[in-house]
Amino acid sequence: MSKCVVTGGCGFIGGHLVDKLILDGHSVIVIDDLSAPENDYFHFNNSAEYIREDISKIDCSDAFEGVDHVFHLAARSRIQPTIDNPGRCFEVNLIGTQRVLEWSRKNHVKKLIYSGTSSLYGHQNSIPFTPNMPTDCLNPYSMSKWMGEQVCKLYYQLYGFSSICLRYFNVYGPREPLKGQYAPVIGLFKRQIKNNKPMTIVGDGEQRRDFTYIEDVISANILASISDINFGIYNVGTGKNYSINQISCMLGKDKIFISERQAEVRETLADIDSTISDLGWRPAVRISDIINEY
C-alpha cells in the first residue's frame, strides 16, 4: 500500500477521497487549513494524520517525505466569491499549486493528481467539451485553476514530474456543501427544501449541467493515480446533462426564479472518451437513481 498526501482533505471531495484511500489500506496525510468559506462541515477520518496549515503561506515540505501519491484539492472553489476576492483566489489556487508541485518533486513523489474544473471551457466552446479545446475563462476561479494546470504541465516538461489533471463537472453527493447562496445547486435545493423554503432557480432554469456523483469522482482520482499516464488532462463527467428545472423537479415542486448571475456558462457537457480509454474510468451512477437517496 502507498503513502498519500491529500491537500484540502477535509472538504467535500477531499474528505470522501481520504475515506476511500484509508478503506483501501493506504497511509494518508491531510493538509487543510479549514478556511473554506463554503463549508460549514469539515470531515475527519480517525485513521488519517492531519496538518492544519495554509499551503500558500506555510512550508509543508516535510509532510511529503516518503510519499508516493499526492492528491491536490486545496483551493478557493466557488466562482462568485472569487470575483469579489480574486487576490486570495490566485494566491491559493496558483501559488499554492506551485508549492505543492515543488514539494512533491523534491521528495520524489511518483505522481500528483490535480483537481481542476470544467468551468474553464467558458462560452466560446460548443458542447461536448473536450480537453484539447481552447480555454475561455470567465472568472478568477476558472482562470486560476487553468493556470494551475499549466504549472503541472510545466513541471512535467521541465522536470519530468508526473501529474494528471482532472476537470470535474458539477460534483454532487453526500456531505456536499450547503452553506450560503452560492452553494452547489443540488445541495442548495436540498437545504431549501429541508427548511421549508422554495428552491431558488437562477434565470429561466434552462441552463444545463453535467452532474457527476462523488463516488465516480473518487474512482477517477484513484484510477488516475495508478495509471501509466505521465501527464494528461481529462474530463470527469457523465456525458449527459440536465437543466436546472429538471433537477428541481426531481427534488420537489415549490420554486421561485431569481436574477441571472455574472460569468456563468449556459451549458456544460463532458466528452469523456479519453478518460475512458486512457484511465479505464467511466461513470457508474445516474443522477435520477441517486438524487433522493442521500
NORCORZI-V685329 format. One record per helix or strand of 3 or more residues. SS is the DSSP state (H for helix, E for strand). FROM is the first residue (numbers start at 0). TO is the last residue. If there is no record, write none. Layout:
BEGIN
((SS & FROM & TO) (SS & FROM & TO))
END
This chain:
BEGIN
((E & 2 & 6) (H & 11 & 22) (E & 26 & 30) (E & 48 & 50) (H & 60 & 63) (E & 68 & 71) (H & 78 & 83) (H & 85 & 105) (E & 110 & 116) (H & 117 & 120) (H & 139 & 158) (E & 162 & 167) (H & 184 & 193) (E & 198 & 201) (H & 213 & 225) (E & 230 & 235) (H & 243 & 250) (E & 254 & 257) (H & 272 & 278) (H & 286 & 289))
END
